[in-house]
Amino acid sequence: MFSAALTSVADLRAVAEWLAQQLSIDVGLVVRRGFQILGVLLLAYAGFRVLTLITGRIEKAVDDGDPNTLSEREQRGKTLAQLLNNVGGVAIGVGAGLTILNFFIEIGPLLAGVGVAGLAISFGAQSLVKDVISGFFILLENQFGVGDIVKVNGVGGVVERMTMRVVMLRDVHGVLHVVPNGSINLVSNMTRGWARAIVDIGVAYKENVDNVIRVMREVAAELWRDAEWKGRLFEEPAVWGVEQLADSSVNIRLVAKTVPGKQWEVGRELRRRLKNRFDREGIEIPFPQRTLHLGDAESLASLLSARTEESQAPRR
């Protein structure tokens, strides 16, 4: 059986040598190139694994253990990890591809030709270069990071991903907006340092404003003492006073200095508590209404009386 196997291997080798002779193929060269390509692919795979390990270590190093809040350090770490993963992945892929290509052709002249072509293409790719340069400075200056809630050129949302070319924002409706870095003129970051919840409450003109302000301060103090909410506040919410004498209401403003990103939650909770407390206190939150001044009230009264009598008269 063993001798039969040896015979089969010898036959296969003989067939391979015959084919190589017929096709003028250097079997040794093919084998060497195969091992070289395999080695390059293994090195590229190892490079990708090391890159993934490094980016994972970066994200783990900046993680503070709180899944509900992204600190500035976490946001910057995640942003750096994403960019390193993108740039490093492209560099490893291009390097491996050029190395394998060099096994078959001389890539020196090819690279020179690519350089000349690249010079011509660069005139048509100025926007791409602008995007990359802008992305570099956004990262360098730490203007915003992954997880920040920002408004870019009037479009607001959570930063889901950043590359050297674009920023991806997910808005409250779930729509993903892709903004080229070079087109960013104004960035409003709502999750840096601290934030402010602004609650404007309108009450009827008949209400005692001082009493309403007292009730609002009590509600603010209750929220500040609540252990569930105190961790989202930097200080006790304050009533600033009458903000506007509107058409149908007196608008009173209450503000709260909050942890970045928590201003909307705090604002909703304050409105809920204020509505419930106003209901208990009998404080009216008015709907839009208008007062009509009639020049001839007697004529209107007689007209309405006539209409009423006409509607009540029996029909024949």
FIZA-649261 format. One record per residue (C-alpha): x, y, z; chain; residue number from 1; residue in three letters. Coordinates in nm, 2 decimals, m for minus. Example, Ala and Ser with C-alpha at 12.3 -4.5 7.8 and 13.67 -1.06 7.14 Angstrom:
BEGIN
1.23|m0.45|0.78|A|1|ala
1.37|m0.11|0.71|A|2|ser
END
This chain:
BEGIN
0.00|0.00|0.00|A|1|met
0.28|0.24|0.09|A|2|phe
0.46|0.16|m0.24|A|3|ser
0.14|0.23|m0.43|A|4|ala
0.12|0.57|m0.26|A|5|ala
0.48|0.65|m0.36|A|6|leu
0.40|0.54|m0.71|A|7|thr
0.10|0.78|m0.72|A|8|ser
0.31|1.07|m0.59|A|9|val
0.59|1.00|m0.84|A|10|ala
0.33|0.99|m1.12|A|11|asp
0.18|1.32|m1.01|A|12|leu
0.53|1.47|m1.00|A|13|arg
0.60|1.34|m1.35|A|14|ala
0.28|1.49|m1.48|A|15|val
0.36|1.83|m1.32|A|16|ala
0.71|1.83|m1.47|A|17|glu
0.57|1.73|m1.81|A|18|trp
0.31|2.02|m1.79|A|19|leu
0.58|2.26|m1.68|A|20|ala
0.80|2.16|m1.98|A|21|gln
0.51|2.20|m2.22|A|22|gln
0.41|2.54|m2.08|A|23|leu
0.76|2.66|m2.01|A|24|ser
0.68|2.71|m1.64|A|25|ile
0.96|2.73|m1.38|A|26|asp
0.80|2.51|m1.11|A|27|val
1.06|2.62|m0.85|A|28|gly
0.98|2.99|m0.92|A|29|leu
0.61|2.92|m0.89|A|30|val
0.66|2.75|m0.55|A|31|val
0.88|3.03|m0.42|A|32|arg
0.63|3.30|m0.53|A|33|arg
0.35|3.10|m0.37|A|34|gly
0.53|3.09|m0.04|A|35|phe
0.63|3.46|m0.07|A|36|gln
0.27|3.56|m0.13|A|37|ile
0.15|3.34|0.15|A|38|leu
0.41|3.50|0.38|A|39|gly
0.29|3.85|0.28|A|40|val
m0.07|3.76|0.34|A|41|leu
0.02|3.61|0.68|A|42|leu
0.21|3.93|0.78|A|43|leu
m0.08|4.15|0.66|A|44|ala
m0.32|3.93|0.87|A|45|tyr
m0.09|3.97|1.17|A|46|ala
m0.08|4.34|1.11|A|47|gly
m0.46|4.36|1.11|A|48|phe
m0.48|4.16|1.43|A|49|arg
m0.22|4.38|1.60|A|50|val
m0.41|4.69|1.48|A|51|leu
m0.74|4.55|1.62|A|52|thr
m0.56|4.47|1.95|A|53|leu
m0.42|4.82|1.98|A|54|ile
m0.75|4.99|1.91|A|55|thr
m0.93|4.76|2.15|A|56|gly
m0.67|4.84|2.42|A|57|arg
m0.72|5.21|2.36|A|58|ile
m1.10|5.19|2.40|A|59|glu
m1.06|4.97|2.71|A|60|lys
m0.80|5.21|2.86|A|61|ala
m1.04|5.51|2.83|A|62|val
m1.35|5.32|2.94|A|63|asp
m1.46|5.45|3.29|A|64|asp
m1.71|5.16|3.34|A|65|gly
m2.03|5.38|3.31|A|66|asp
m2.23|5.26|3.01|A|67|pro
m2.48|5.55|3.03|A|68|asn
m2.23|5.84|3.00|A|69|thr
m1.94|5.90|2.76|A|70|leu
m1.67|6.12|2.92|A|71|ser
m1.46|6.35|2.71|A|72|glu
m1.17|6.11|2.76|A|73|arg
m1.38|5.81|2.63|A|74|glu
m1.50|6.01|2.33|A|75|gln
m1.15|6.11|2.23|A|76|arg
m1.02|5.76|2.28|A|77|gly
m1.30|5.61|2.06|A|78|lys
m1.24|5.87|1.80|A|79|thr
m0.87|5.80|1.79|A|80|leu
m0.93|5.43|1.78|A|81|ala
m1.16|5.46|1.48|A|82|gln
m0.92|5.68|1.29|A|83|leu
m0.63|5.46|1.37|A|84|leu
m0.82|5.15|1.25|A|85|asn
m0.92|5.32|0.92|A|86|asn
m0.58|5.47|0.84|A|87|val
m0.39|5.16|0.96|A|88|gly
m0.61|4.92|0.77|A|89|gly
m0.57|5.11|0.44|A|90|val
m0.19|5.13|0.49|A|91|ala
m0.15|4.76|0.56|A|92|ile
m0.38|4.67|0.26|A|93|gly
m0.20|4.90|0.02|A|94|val
0.14|4.78|0.14|A|95|gly
0.06|4.42|0.11|A|96|ala
m0.09|4.47|m0.24|A|97|gly
0.22|4.66|m0.37|A|98|leu
0.45|4.40|m0.22|A|99|thr
0.27|4.11|m0.40|A|100|ile
0.26|4.31|m0.72|A|101|leu
0.64|4.36|m0.70|A|102|asn
0.69|3.99|m0.72|A|103|phe
0.56|3.99|m1.08|A|104|phe
0.65|4.33|m1.22|A|105|ile
0.89|4.62|m1.15|A|106|glu
0.67|4.87|m0.96|A|107|ile
0.93|5.15|m0.97|A|108|gly
0.83|5.29|m1.31|A|109|pro
0.47|5.21|m1.22|A|110|leu
0.49|5.43|m0.91|A|111|leu
0.65|5.70|m1.11|A|112|ala
0.37|5.69|m1.36|A|113|gly
0.12|5.69|m1.08|A|114|val
0.29|6.00|m0.93|A|115|gly
0.25|6.19|m1.26|A|116|val
m0.11|6.08|m1.29|A|117|ala
m0.17|6.16|m0.93|A|118|gly
m0.05|6.52|m0.99|A|119|leu
m0.30|6.55|m1.27|A|120|ala
m0.58|6.40|m1.07|A|121|ile
m0.50|6.61|m0.77|A|122|ser
m0.63|6.92|m0.95|A|123|phe
m0.97|6.75|m0.97|A|124|gly
m0.95|6.62|m0.61|A|125|ala
m0.90|6.94|m0.42|A|126|gln
m1.22|6.89|m0.23|A|127|ser
m1.09|6.55|m0.11|A|128|leu
m0.76|6.70|0.01|A|129|val
m0.96|6.98|0.18|A|130|lys
m1.17|6.72|0.36|A|131|asp
m0.87|6.53|0.48|A|132|val
m0.69|6.84|0.61|A|133|ile
m1.00|6.96|0.78|A|134|ser
m1.05|6.62|0.94|A|135|gly
m0.69|6.63|1.07|A|136|phe
m0.75|6.96|1.24|A|137|phe
m1.09|6.86|1.38|A|138|ile
m0.91|6.57|1.55|A|139|leu
m0.60|6.77|1.65|A|140|leu
m0.81|7.05|1.81|A|141|glu
m1.06|6.79|1.97|A|142|asn
m1.36|6.99|1.84|A|143|gln
m1.59|6.69|1.89|A|144|phe
m1.57|6.32|1.91|A|145|gly
m1.76|6.00|1.87|A|146|val
m2.07|6.00|2.10|A|147|gly
m2.09|6.38|2.12|A|148|asp
m2.43|6.55|2.04|A|149|ile
m2.35|6.83|1.79|A|150|val
m2.50|7.05|1.53|A|151|lys
m2.30|7.07|1.21|A|152|val
m2.40|7.33|0.95|A|153|asn
m2.75|7.33|1.10|A|154|gly
m2.78|6.95|1.11|A|155|val
m2.80|6.80|1.46|A|156|gly
m2.74|6.45|1.59|A|157|gly
m2.51|6.21|1.77|A|158|val
m2.16|6.16|1.61|A|159|val
m2.16|5.79|1.52|A|160|glu
m1.84|5.78|1.32|A|161|arg
m1.55|6.00|1.22|A|162|met
m1.30|5.95|0.94|A|163|thr
m1.04|6.18|0.79|A|164|met
m1.29|6.26|0.52|A|165|arg
m1.64|6.27|0.67|A|166|val
m1.84|6.29|0.99|A|167|val
m2.15|6.07|1.03|A|168|met
m2.44|6.21|1.24|A|169|leu
m2.75|6.02|1.35|A|170|arg
m3.04|6.25|1.42|A|171|asp
m3.34|6.20|1.66|A|172|val
m3.55|6.05|1.38|A|173|his
m3.28|5.79|1.31|A|174|gly
m3.16|5.95|0.98|A|175|val
m2.79|5.92|0.92|A|176|leu
m2.63|6.24|0.78|A|177|his
m2.28|6.22|0.62|A|178|val
m2.11|6.56|0.63|A|179|val
m1.77|6.61|0.44|A|180|pro
m1.51|6.76|0.68|A|181|asn
m1.42|7.03|0.43|A|182|gly
m1.78|7.17|0.42|A|183|ser
m1.80|7.21|0.80|A|184|ile
m1.83|7.59|0.88|A|185|asn
m1.99|7.59|1.22|A|186|leu
m2.00|7.32|1.49|A|187|val
m2.22|7.35|1.80|A|188|ser
m2.12|7.09|2.06|A|189|asn
m2.39|7.03|2.32|A|190|met
m2.20|6.78|2.53|A|191|thr
m1.89|6.95|2.65|A|192|arg
m1.82|7.07|3.00|A|193|gly
m2.18|7.13|3.11|A|194|trp
m2.52|7.19|2.96|A|195|ala
m2.84|7.38|3.05|A|196|arg
m3.20|7.28|3.05|A|197|ala
m3.43|7.57|2.99|A|198|ile
m3.80|7.54|3.09|A|199|val
m4.04|7.82|3.00|A|200|asp
m4.38|7.77|3.17|A|201|ile
m4.68|7.99|3.07|A|202|gly
m4.95|8.07|3.34|A|203|val
m5.27|8.27|3.31|A|204|ala
m5.26|8.64|3.36|A|205|tyr
m5.50|8.60|3.66|A|206|lys
m5.24|8.40|3.86|A|207|glu
m5.02|8.55|4.13|A|208|asn
m4.68|8.56|3.97|A|209|val
m4.50|8.55|4.31|A|210|asp
m4.69|8.25|4.41|A|211|asn
m4.62|8.07|4.09|A|212|val
m4.24|8.14|4.13|A|213|ile
m4.26|8.01|4.48|A|214|arg
m4.42|7.68|4.36|A|215|val
m4.16|7.65|4.08|A|216|met
m3.87|7.69|4.33|A|217|arg
m4.02|7.42|4.55|A|218|glu
m4.04|7.18|4.25|A|219|val
m3.68|7.27|4.16|A|220|ala
m3.56|7.20|4.52|A|221|ala
m3.75|6.86|4.52|A|222|glu
m3.57|6.76|4.20|A|223|leu
m3.23|6.86|4.35|A|224|trp
m3.29|6.65|4.66|A|225|arg
m3.40|6.35|4.45|A|226|asp
m3.11|6.10|4.46|A|227|ala
m3.21|5.96|4.12|A|228|glu
m3.17|6.30|3.95|A|229|trp
m2.91|6.48|4.16|A|230|lys
m2.63|6.30|3.97|A|231|gly
m2.74|6.46|3.65|A|232|arg
m2.73|6.82|3.80|A|233|leu
m2.44|7.04|3.88|A|234|phe
m2.64|7.27|4.10|A|235|glu
m3.00|7.33|4.22|A|236|glu
m3.22|7.45|3.94|A|237|pro
m3.30|7.82|3.96|A|238|ala
m3.61|8.03|3.86|A|239|val
m3.49|8.33|3.66|A|240|trp
m3.83|8.50|3.67|A|241|gly
m4.08|8.64|3.42|A|242|val
m3.93|8.59|3.07|A|243|glu
m4.22|8.72|2.86|A|244|gln
m4.56|8.88|2.87|A|245|leu
m4.71|8.68|2.58|A|246|ala
m5.05|8.71|2.42|A|247|asp
m5.22|8.45|2.63|A|248|ser
m4.98|8.38|2.92|A|249|ser
m4.71|8.51|3.15|A|250|val
m4.40|8.30|3.07|A|251|asn
m4.17|8.22|3.36|A|252|ile
m3.83|8.07|3.30|A|253|arg
m3.66|7.79|3.51|A|254|leu
m3.31|7.68|3.43|A|255|val
m3.09|7.38|3.54|A|256|ala
m2.72|7.33|3.49|A|257|lys
m2.68|6.97|3.40|A|258|thr
m2.43|6.70|3.30|A|259|val
m2.36|6.72|2.92|A|260|pro
m2.62|6.53|2.73|A|261|gly
m2.87|6.51|3.02|A|262|lys
m3.03|6.85|2.97|A|263|gln
m3.32|6.71|2.77|A|264|trp
m3.40|6.44|3.03|A|265|glu
m3.39|6.70|3.31|A|266|val
m3.61|6.94|3.11|A|267|gly
m3.87|6.67|3.05|A|268|arg
m3.88|6.57|3.42|A|269|glu
m3.91|6.93|3.53|A|270|leu
m4.21|6.99|3.30|A|271|arg
m4.38|6.67|3.42|A|272|arg
m4.34|6.77|3.79|A|273|arg
m4.45|7.13|3.73|A|274|leu
m4.76|7.02|3.55|A|275|lys
m4.86|6.78|3.83|A|276|asn
m4.79|7.05|4.09|A|277|arg
m4.98|7.32|3.91|A|278|phe
m5.28|7.09|3.89|A|279|asp
m5.27|7.03|4.26|A|280|arg
m5.23|7.40|4.33|A|281|glu
m5.50|7.51|4.09|A|282|gly
m5.26|7.72|3.88|A|283|ile
m5.39|7.75|3.53|A|284|glu
m5.18|7.69|3.22|A|285|ile
m5.39|7.88|2.96|A|286|pro
m5.47|7.79|2.60|A|287|phe
m5.45|8.07|2.34|A|288|pro
m5.75|8.30|2.37|A|289|gln
m5.86|8.65|2.25|A|290|arg
m6.07|8.92|2.39|A|291|thr
m6.32|9.09|2.14|A|292|leu
m6.43|9.45|2.19|A|293|his
m6.76|9.52|2.03|A|294|leu
m6.86|9.88|1.95|A|295|gly
m7.24|9.83|1.96|A|296|asp
m7.32|9.56|2.22|A|297|ala
m7.70|9.63|2.22|A|298|glu
m7.73|9.56|1.85|A|299|ser
m7.54|9.24|1.88|A|300|leu
m7.76|9.13|2.18|A|301|ala
m8.08|9.20|1.99|A|302|ser
m7.95|9.01|1.69|A|303|leu
m7.86|8.71|1.90|A|304|leu
m8.20|8.72|2.07|A|305|ser
m8.38|8.72|1.74|A|306|ala
m8.17|8.43|1.61|A|307|arg
m8.25|8.24|1.93|A|308|thr
m8.62|8.30|1.90|A|309|glu
m8.62|8.20|1.54|A|310|glu
m8.44|7.87|1.61|A|311|ser
m8.68|7.79|1.89|A|312|gln
m9.00|7.86|1.69|A|313|ala
m9.20|7.55|1.59|A|314|pro
m9.17|7.44|1.23|A|315|arg
m9.48|7.39|1.02|A|316|arg
END
